């Protein structure tokens, strides 16, 4: 089992992140090509891609930028632990169930990532909104190249500077993990609702039929 880590920006590109979007598009293309090769060879190896939403990583602190303000990912932002748990869980689910080639080729973490992959491309003038958000965090002007980017720079760790606005949980991811239980509960609730509606309709008709 091979789990590739992609991004919602691999399906829908946004301004100010052309290099990143290009790299994530490449991940999708590489994975599709690899999948077809493995299928042709009759391999038992399965390949999937977990498409990530905005994640609070140090990327926006150490990457080279000539913006006058500190950039930020487009909200909602999730903590790295959520992304790691989703990747591992997706791998365990596929490995345990021996999922076939045509099933769950891609998994989207977060409703924003799923919506971004599903909706059509916006009109050009509407791209200004994500551009403003991406560069929206106020802050002092930054040097094009900082000391941390030079050889021997410090370790930035796993978390970025957006802990105060990042989600530690994903409702969509939780629902995906428990989709069978949720489906069963929904089916049971629907059956109870239909049964209750039928019982009340029967009583109403019976009472109406007994009137003089």
ChimeraX attribute file (.defattr): number of C-alpha atoms within 10 A of each C-alpha:
attribute: neighborCount
match mode: 1-to-1
recipient: residues
	/A:1	13
	/A:2	12
	/A:3	18
	/A:4	18
	/A:5	18
	/A:6	25
	/A:7	26
	/A:8	24
	/A:9	23
	/A:10	22
	/A:11	21
	/A:12	17
	/A:13	18
	/A:14	18
	/A:15	14
	/A:16	16
	/A:17	13
	/A:18	12
	/A:19	9
	/A:20	15
	/A:21	21
	/A:22	14
	/A:23	15
	/A:24	21
	/A:25	19
	/A:26	14
	/A:27	18
	/A:28	21
	/A:29	13
	/A:30	12
	/A:31	19
	/A:32	15
	/A:33	11
	/A:34	14
	/A:35	19
	/A:36	13
	/A:37	12
	/A:38	15
	/A:39	13
	/A:40	9
	/A:41	9
	/A:42	9
	/A:43	10
	/A:44	12
	/A:45	13
	/A:46	20
	/A:47	21
	/A:48	25
	/A:49	23
	/A:50	23
	/A:51	26
	/A:52	24
	/A:53	25
	/A:54	23
	/A:55	25
	/A:56	24
	/A:57	21
	/A:58	16
	/A:59	17
	/A:60	17
	/A:61	17
	/A:62	17
	/A:63	13
	/A:64	14
	/A:65	17
	/A:66	13
	/A:67	13
	/A:68	14
	/A:69	15
	/A:70	18
	/A:71	22
	/A:72	23
	/A:73	22
	/A:74	19
	/A:75	16
	/A:76	15
	/A:77	21
	/A:78	24
	/A:79	22
	/A:80	19
	/A:81	16
	/A:82	18
	/A:83	25
	/A:84	12
	/A:85	12
	/A:86	24
	/A:87	21
	/A:88	12
	/A:89	14
	/A:90	21
	/A:91	20
	/A:92	13
	/A:93	12
	/A:94	18
	/A:95	14
	/A:96	8
	/A:97	8
	/A:98	13
	/A:99	13
	/A:100	11
	/A:101	16
	/A:102	6
	/A:103	9
	/A:104	15
	/A:105	17
	/A:106	17
	/A:107	20
	/A:108	24
	/A:109	26
	/A:110	25
	/A:111	15
	/A:112	19
	/A:113	21
	/A:114	18
	/A:115	12
	/A:116	18
	/A:117	18
	/A:118	11
	/A:119	10
	/A:120	9
	/A:121	13
	/A:122	9
	/A:123	7
	/A:124	7
	/A:125	7
	/A:126	10
	/A:127	14
	/A:128	12
	/A:129	13
	/A:130	16
	/A:131	17
	/A:132	15
	/A:133	14
	/A:134	20
	/A:135	18
	/A:136	16
	/A:137	13
	/A:138	11
	/A:139	10
	/A:140	9
	/A:141	11
	/A:142	15
	/A:143	12
	/A:144	11
	/A:145	13
	/A:146	14
	/A:147	11
	/A:148	14
	/A:149	12
	/A:150	9
	/A:151	7
	/A:152	8
	/A:153	11
	/A:154	11
	/A:155	8
	/A:156	13
	/A:157	8
	/A:158	12
	/A:159	15
	/A:160	19
	/A:161	14
	/A:162	18
	/A:163	14
	/A:164	6
	/A:165	13
	/A:166	18
	/A:167	18
	/A:168	13
	/A:169	14
	/A:170	17
	/A:171	11
	/A:172	16
	/A:173	21
	/A:174	13
	/A:175	13
	/A:176	17
	/A:177	15
	/A:178	11
	/A:179	13
	/A:180	11
	/A:181	12
	/A:182	13
	/A:183	12
	/A:184	11
	/A:185	12
	/A:186	12
	/A:187	12
	/A:188	12
	/A:189	12
	/A:190	12
	/A:191	12
	/A:192	12
	/A:193	12
	/A:194	12
	/A:195	12
	/A:196	12
	/A:197	11
	/A:198	12
	/A:199	11
	/A:200	12
	/A:201	12
	/A:202	12
	/A:203	11
	/A:204	11
	/A:205	10
	/A:206	11
	/A:207	10
	/A:208	10
	/A:209	9
	/A:210	7
	/A:211	6
	/A:212	4
